[in-house]
Amino acid sequence: MTINTGGINPGTIAAKIFSDRGTGVRVKEGDFIAIVAKSKDPLVIISSEGLFTKIYKYATTYKGFLFFTESLDKLDFGNNTEIIYAQSISSDI
């Protein structure tokens, strides 16, 4: 996976990733699916929020980091992925 900083100072990115609330990494949907596919025993936590427009939130861990993404669409994971449905996922870091 290649990280494109888009001209943003890497120190700024690190400040957003590592905060006093813990360690979390927000990634794009495709990158999230790729991370889950790399996992030996994948586990994904899913929640949906919104009355008129559903926003699906996804979280998983890989190599000690928490990765999460949001999507307007349900993401499809393989049959070997364990799914936990949560009432909510806090993705504020």
C-alpha positions as CSV (number, residue, x, y, z in Angstrom):
1,M,0.0,0.0,0.0
2,T,1.4,3.4,-1.0
3,I,0.7,6.4,1.1
4,N,0.2,9.6,-0.9
5,T,0.5,12.6,1.4
6,G,-0.9,15.0,-1.3
7,G,1.7,17.6,-0.4
8,I,0.8,17.5,3.3
9,N,3.6,17.5,5.8
10,P,4.0,13.9,7.1
11,G,4.2,15.4,10.6
12,T,0.7,16.7,10.2
13,I,-0.5,13.3,9.2
14,A,1.2,11.6,12.2
15,A,-0.5,14.1,14.5
16,K,-3.9,13.1,13.1
17,I,-3.1,9.4,13.4
18,F,-1.6,9.4,16.9
19,S,-3.6,11.3,19.4
20,D,-4.4,11.2,23.1
21,R,-7.5,9.1,22.2
22,G,-5.5,6.1,21.0
23,T,-4.1,5.0,17.7
24,G,-6.4,4.8,14.7
25,V,-5.8,5.1,10.9
26,R,-8.6,6.2,8.6
27,V,-8.2,4.6,5.2
28,K,-10.1,4.5,1.9
29,E,-12.7,1.7,1.3
30,G,-10.5,-0.2,-1.1
31,D,-7.5,0.0,1.2
32,F,-9.6,-1.2,4.1
33,I,-10.8,-4.2,2.1
34,A,-7.2,-5.0,1.2
35,I,-6.1,-4.9,4.8
36,V,-8.9,-7.2,5.9
37,A,-7.9,-9.6,3.1
38,K,-4.4,-9.7,4.4
39,S,-5.5,-10.8,7.9
40,K,-5.2,-14.4,8.9
41,D,-8.4,-14.5,10.9
42,P,-10.2,-11.3,9.8
43,L,-12.7,-9.6,12.2
44,V,-14.6,-6.5,11.1
45,I,-16.8,-4.4,13.4
46,I,-19.7,-2.7,11.5
47,S,-22.2,-0.1,12.5
48,S,-24.6,2.0,10.5
49,E,-25.8,5.5,11.3
50,G,-28.2,8.0,9.9
51,L,-32.0,8.2,9.4
52,F,-32.3,9.3,5.7
53,T,-28.8,8.4,4.5
54,K,-27.1,5.4,6.0
55,I,-23.4,5.7,6.7
56,Y,-21.7,2.4,7.3
57,K,-18.6,2.5,9.6
58,Y,-16.1,-0.3,9.6
59,A,-13.2,-1.1,12.0
60,T,-10.5,-3.8,12.1
61,T,-7.1,-4.3,13.5
62,Y,-3.9,-5.3,11.6
63,K,-0.4,-5.6,13.0
64,G,-1.4,-3.7,16.2
65,F,-3.1,-0.7,14.4
66,L,-6.8,0.1,14.3
67,F,-8.0,0.8,10.8
68,F,-11.4,2.3,10.0
69,T,-13.4,3.6,7.1
70,E,-16.8,4.9,6.3
71,S,-19.0,4.2,3.3
72,L,-22.4,5.0,1.9
73,D,-22.5,1.4,0.6
74,K,-22.3,-1.9,2.4
75,L,-18.8,-3.4,1.8
76,D,-18.5,-7.1,0.9
77,F,-16.1,-9.2,2.9
78,G,-15.3,-12.9,2.2
79,N,-17.2,-15.7,4.0
80,N,-14.1,-16.3,6.2
81,T,-14.5,-12.8,7.8
82,E,-16.1,-12.7,11.3
83,I,-18.5,-9.8,11.6
84,I,-19.6,-8.0,14.7
85,Y,-22.4,-5.5,14.5
86,A,-22.1,-2.6,16.9
87,Q,-24.5,0.1,17.9
88,S,-21.9,2.7,17.1
89,I,-18.2,3.1,16.2
90,S,-16.4,6.3,17.3
91,S,-14.0,7.2,14.5
92,D,-12.9,10.6,15.8
93,I,-9.2,10.7,16.3
